[in-house]
């Protein structure tokens, strides 16, 4: 019983020392790598001025796109399993098409 407790405590100490060593190593390396002539977004060494990203999309639009592409196939699959009538499937597909057209027009 005591042997097991000592073993567990020793393993926690070893894990702590490993994490501390990795942290100190990265902290030391980051001080060596930083340079005053580099621009902060391009700290890897690339020269140039930062530019705006070419894709402008809001978080809400992203959520709508995610919902359309993630949940609609699941909804269509469940509707086909529950009721094999193509009317419900066609209705869902038309609603998805209309919502995607609205999302594209908003941009």
MIDOSE-1310 file (N, C-alpha, C; in nm, 2 decimals, decimal comma, always signed):
residues 107
xxxx	+0,08/-0,12/+0,00/+0,00/+0,00/+0,00/+0,09/+0,13/+0,00; +0,19/+0,13/+0,09/+0,27/+0,25/+0,10/+0,36/+0,25/-0,03; +0,40/+0,14/-0,08/+0,48/+0,13/-0,20/+0,41/+0,19/-0,32; +0,28/+0,16/-0,33/+0,19/+0,22/-0,44/+0,18/+0,37/-0,42
xxxx	+0,16/+0,41/-0,30/+0,14/+0,56/-0,28/+0,27/+0,63/-0,32; +0,39/+0,57/-0,28/+0,52/+0,64/-0,31/+0,54/+0,64/-0,46; +0,50/+0,53/-0,53/+0,51/+0,52/-0,68/+0,42/+0,63/-0,75; +0,30/+0,65/-0,70/+0,21/+0,75/-0,76/+0,27/+0,89/-0,73
xxxx	+0,32/+0,91/-0,61/+0,37/+1,04/-0,58/+0,50/+1,07/-0,67; +0,58/+0,97/-0,69/+0,70/+0,98/-0,77/+0,66/+1,01/-0,91; +0,56/+0,94/-0,96/+0,52/+0,97/-1,10/+0,47/+1,11/-1,12; +0,39/+1,16/-1,02/+0,34/+1,30/-1,03/+0,46/+1,40/-1,02
xxxx	+0,56/+1,37/-0,94/+0,68/+1,45/-0,94/+0,75/+1,45/-1,07; +0,77/+1,34/-1,13/+0,83/+1,33/-1,26/+0,76/+1,40/-1,37; +0,63/+1,39/-1,37/+0,54/+1,46/-1,47/+0,56/+1,61/-1,45; +0,55/+1,66/-1,32/+0,57/+1,80/-1,29/+0,70/+1,85/-1,34
xxxx	+0,81/+1,78/-1,31/+0,94/+1,82/-1,35/+0,95/+1,83/-1,51; +0,89/+1,73/-1,57/+0,90/+1,73/-1,72/+0,82/+1,85/-1,78; +0,71/+1,88/-1,72/+0,63/+2,00/-1,77/+0,71/+2,13/-1,74; +0,76/+2,14/-1,62/+0,84/+2,25/-1,58/+0,96/+2,27/-1,68
xxxx	+1,03/+2,16/-1,71/+1,15/+2,17/-1,79/+1,11/+2,21/-1,94; +1,00/+2,16/-1,99/+0,95/+2,20/-2,12/+0,92/+2,35/-2,12; +0,85/+2,39/-2,02/+0,81/+2,53/-2,01/+0,93/+2,62/-2,00; +1,03/+2,59/-1,92/+1,15/+2,67/-1,91/+1,23/+2,67/-2,04
xxxx	+1,23/+2,56/-2,11/+1,30/+2,55/-2,24/+1,24/+2,64/-2,34; +1,10/+2,63/-2,35/+1,04/+2,72/-2,45/+1,05/+2,87/-2,41; +1,05/+2,90/-2,28/+1,06/+3,04/-2,24/+1,20/+3,09/-2,28; +1,30/+3,01/-2,26/+1,44/+3,05/-2,29/+1,45/+3,06/-2,44
xxxx	+1,40/+2,97/-2,52/+1,41/+2,97/-2,67/+1,33/+3,09/-2,73; +1,22/+3,13/-2,66/+1,15/+3,24/-2,72/+1,22/+3,38/-2,70; +1,30/+3,39/-2,59/+1,38/+3,51/-2,57/+1,49/+3,52/-2,67; +1,55/+3,40/-2,71/+1,65/+3,40/-2,81/+1,60/+3,43/-2,95
xxxx	+1,48/+3,39/-2,98/+1,42/+3,40/-3,11/+1,36/+3,54/-3,14; +1,33/+3,62/-3,04/+1,26/+3,75/-3,06/+1,37/+3,84/-3,11; +1,33/+3,93/-3,21/+1,41/+4,02/-3,27/+1,34/+4,16/-3,28; +1,40/+4,27/-3,27/+1,33/+4,40/-3,27/+1,30/+4,44/-3,41
xxxx	+1,38/+4,39/-3,51/+1,36/+4,43/-3,65/+1,25/+4,36/-3,72; +1,19/+4,26/-3,66/+1,08/+4,18/-3,72/+0,95/+4,24/-3,67; +0,85/+4,24/-3,77/+0,72/+4,28/-3,73/+0,65/+4,17/-3,66; +0,57/+4,20/-3,56/+0,52/+4,10/-3,47/+0,43/+4,00/-3,53
xxxx	+0,34/+4,03/-3,63/+0,26/+3,92/-3,69/+0,35/+3,83/-3,78; +0,46/+3,88/-3,82/+0,55/+3,80/-3,91/+0,68/+3,77/-3,83; +0,67/+3,73/-3,71/+0,78/+3,70/-3,62/+0,86/+3,58/-3,67; +0,81/+3,51/-3,76/+0,88/+3,39/-3,81/+1,00/+3,43/-3,90
xxxx	+1,01/+3,56/-3,94/+1,12/+3,60/-4,02/+1,08/+3,66/-4,15; +0,95/+3,65/-4,19/+0,90/+3,71/-4,31/+0,90/+3,86/-4,30; +0,95/+3,93/-4,40/+0,94/+4,07/-4,40/+0,81/+4,12/-4,47; +0,76/+4,23/-4,43/+0,64/+4,28/-4,50/+0,55/+4,34/-4,40
xxxx	+0,45/+4,41/-4,45/+0,35/+4,47/-4,36/+0,22/+4,37/-4,36; +0,16/+4,37/-4,25/+0,04/+4,28/-4,23/-0,07/+4,34/-4,32; -0,15/+4,25/-4,37/-0,27/+4,29/-4,45/-0,39/+4,23/-4,39; -0,51/+4,28/-4,43/-0,63/+4,22/-4,39/-0,66/+4,09/-4,45
xxxx	-0,72/+4,00/-4,39/-0,75/+3,87/-4,45/-0,85/+3,89/-4,56; -0,84/+3,81/-4,67/-0,92/+3,83/-4,79/-1,07/+3,78/-4,76; -1,09/+3,70/-4,66/-1,22/+3,65/-4,64/-1,29/+3,73/-4,52; -1,40/+3,79/-4,55/-1,47/+3,86/-4,45/-1,60/+3,80/-4,43
xxxx	-1,62/+3,73/-4,31/-1,74/+3,66/-4,28/-1,77/+3,68/-4,13; -1,89/+3,71/-4,10/-1,92/+3,73/-3,96/-1,95/+3,60/-3,89; -1,95/+3,60/-3,76/-1,97/+3,48/-3,69/-2,11/+3,42/-3,71; -2,20/+3,51/-3,72/-2,34/+3,46/-3,74/-2,36/+3,40/-3,87
xxxx	-2,30/+3,45/-3,97/-2,31/+3,39/-4,11/-2,24/+3,26/-4,10; -2,12/+3,25/-4,03/-2,05/+3,12/-4,02/-2,14/+3,02/-3,96; -2,21/+3,06/-3,85/-2,30/+2,96/-3,78/-2,42/+2,92/-3,87; -2,47/+3,01/-3,95/-2,58/+2,97/-4,05/-2,52/+2,87/-4,15
xxxx	-2,41/+2,90/-4,21/-2,35/+2,80/-4,30/-2,32/+2,67/-4,24; -2,27/+2,67/-4,12/-2,24/+2,55/-4,05/-2,37/+2,47/-4,03; -2,47/+2,54/-3,98/-2,60/+2,47/-3,96/-2,66/+2,41/-4,09; -2,64/+2,49/-4,20/-2,70/+2,44/-4,33/-2,62/+2,31/-4,37
xxxx	-2,49/+2,32/-4,37/-2,41/+2,21/-4,42/-2,40/+2,09/-4,32; -2,42/+2,11/-4,19/-2,41/+2,00/-4,10/-2,54/+1,94/-4,06; -2,64/+2,02/-4,04/-2,77/+1,96/-3,99/-2,87/+1,92/-4,10; -2,86/+1,99/-4,21/-2,95/+1,96/-4,32/-2,94/+1,81/-4,37
xxxx	-2,82/+1,76/-4,40/-2,81/+1,62/-4,44/-2,87/+1,53/-4,34; -2,84/+1,56/-4,21/-2,90/+1,47/-4,11/-3,05/+1,48/-4,11; -3,10/+1,60/-4,12/-3,25/+1,61/-4,13/-3,31/+1,54/-4,24; -3,24/+1,55/-4,36/-3,29/+1,48/-4,48/-3,29/+1,33/-4,46
xxxx	-3,18/+1,28/-4,40/-3,17/+1,14/-4,38/-3,28/+1,09/-4,28; -3,30/+1,16/-4,17/-3,40/+1,12/-4,08/-3,54/+1,13/-4,14; -3,56/+1,23/-4,22/-3,69/+1,24/-4,28/-3,72/+1,12/-4,38; -3,61/+1,08/-4,45/-3,63/+0,96/-4,54/-3,65/+0,83/-4,46
xxxx	-3,59/+0,82/-4,34/-3,61/+0,70/-4,26/-3,75/+0,70/-4,20; -3,80/+0,82/-4,16/-3,93/+0,82/-4,09/-4,04/+0,81/-4,18; -4,03/+0,88/-4,29/-4,15/+0,88/-4,39/-4,09/+0,88/-4,53; -4,10/+0,77/-4,60/-4,03/+0,76/-4,73/-4,09/+0,84/-4,84
xxxx	-4,19/+0,92/-4,81/-4,25/+1,00/-4,92/-4,15/+1,11/-4,97; -4,14/+1,13/-5,10/-4,05/+1,23/-5,15/-4,10/+1,37/-5,13; -4,22/+1,39/-5,10/-4,28/+1,52/-5,08/-4,20/+1,60/-4,96; -4,18/+1,53/-4,85/-4,11/+1,59/-4,74/-3,97/+1,62/-4,77
xxxx	-3,90/+1,53/-4,84/-3,77/+1,55/-4,89/-3,76/+1,67/-4,98; -3,84/+1,68/-5,08/-3,84/+1,80/-5,17/-3,87/+1,93/-5,09; -3,96/+1,92/-5,00/-3,99/+2,04/-4,92/-3,86/+2,09/-4,84; -3,79/+2,00/-4,78/-3,67/+2,03/-4,70/-3,57/+2,08/-4,80
xxxx	-3,55/+2,02/-4,91/-3,45/+2,07/-5,01/-3,48/+2,21/-5,06; -3,61/+2,24/-5,08/-3,64/+2,37/-5,13/-3,62/+2,48/-5,02; -3,65/+2,44/-4,90/-3,62/+2,53/-4,78/-3,47/+2,56/-4,77; -3,39/+2,45/-4,78/-3,25/+2,47/-4,77/-3,20/+2,56/-4,89
xxxx	-3,24/+2,53/-5,01/-3,20/+2,61/-5,12/-3,24/+2,76/-5,10; -3,36/+2,79/-5,05/-3,40/+2,93/-5,03/-3,31/+2,99/-4,92; -3,28/+2,92/-4,81/-3,20/+2,97/-4,71/-3,06/+3,00/-4,75; -3,01/+2,91/-4,83/-2,87/+2,93/-4,89/-2,87/+3,06/-4,98
xxxx	-2,97/+3,07/-5,06/-2,98/+3,19/-5,15/-2,99/+3,32/-5,07; -3,06/+3,31/-4,96/-3,07/+3,43/-4,87/-2,94/+3,46/-4,81; -2,86/+3,36/-4,76/-2,73/+3,38/-4,71/-2,63/+3,44/-4,81; -2,64/+3,39/-4,93/-2,55/+3,45/-5,03/-2,59/+3,59/-5,07
xxx	-2,71/+3,62/-5,07/-2,76/+3,76/-5,10/-2,72/+3,86/-4,99; -2,72/+3,81/-4,87/-2,69/+3,90/-4,76/-2,54/+3,95/-4,77; -2,46/+3,87/-4,81/-2,32/+3,91/-4,83/-2,31/+4,02/-4,93
